[in-house]
Amino acid sequence: MTDPDRILSEFIDAWTAGQHPEPMDYIERAPADARDALADEIATYLAHAPTPDYSADVLAELMADPAVVELSNAIESDHGLWPTLLPRLRRRASLDRAELAARLAAGLGIEGREADTEKYLAEMEQGTLDPRGVSQRALNALGRILGVGGQALARAGDFQLFNEPALSGVTLHGEPRDEVDILFRGGREQSGEDGQQPV
């Protein structure tokens, strides 16, 4: 086991040195119960980090990386980061969408609603669901299955909010009708970090 603060420090050092560190390589070094917090800290750092001073060779290699190309395409599109991030995390977890929906429904206590859950996951992956509607409770549960922090997933979804045209094609569906709708369209303020309703 490695101290999360030291891992974060090593990630920052590698980033500022222009080494293009892979966040998951560092997150997976932390104890399992510290990974969500470390993922959030790395995501927060990257949101404000200065661009490293890459050499011409390193920059050329970086820009040729398929992951960077995919991320660049996502940023330039109207669909934000979820369509890039979520399928990749799901594949890394060796889950198809139906399997992920079943585990997520179980984690949220909505067994029997796997089909509806899978429909919302599909919309998240396609960038057609307004990220502002997905509750933090749902994101936390999804993050636990995929091995990332729920807050990091929230920030990835919110990224598209900086590009207002991204919201023009999202699925709104009208008012939430039941518990599943509330989880995926009721708004992030519907639940706190621990998944409890705010008071």
HELIX and SHEET records of a PDB file:
HELIX    1   1 PRO A    4  THR A   16  1                                  13    
HELIX    2   2 PRO A   23  ILE A   27  1                                   5    
HELIX    3   3 ALA A   32  ALA A   34  5                                   3    
HELIX    4   4 ARG A   35  HIS A   48  1                                  14    
HELIX    5   5 ALA A   56  ALA A   64  1                                   9    
HELIX    6   6 PRO A   66  GLU A   76  1                                  11    
HELIX    7   7 TRP A   82  ARG A   92  1                                  11    
HELIX    8   8 ARG A   97  LEU A  108  1                                  12    
HELIX    9   9 GLU A  114  GLN A  126  1                                  13    
HELIX   10  10 PRO A  131  GLY A  133  5                                   3    
HELIX   11  11 GLN A  136  LEU A  146  1                                  11    
HELIX   12  12 GLY A  150  ASP A  158  1                                   9    
HELIX   13  13 PHE A  159  PHE A  162  5                                   4    
HELIX   14  14 GLU A  164  GLY A  169  5                                   6    
HELIX   15  15 GLU A  179  ARG A  185  1                                   7    
HELIX   16  16 ARG A  188  GLN A  190  5                                   3    
END                                                                             
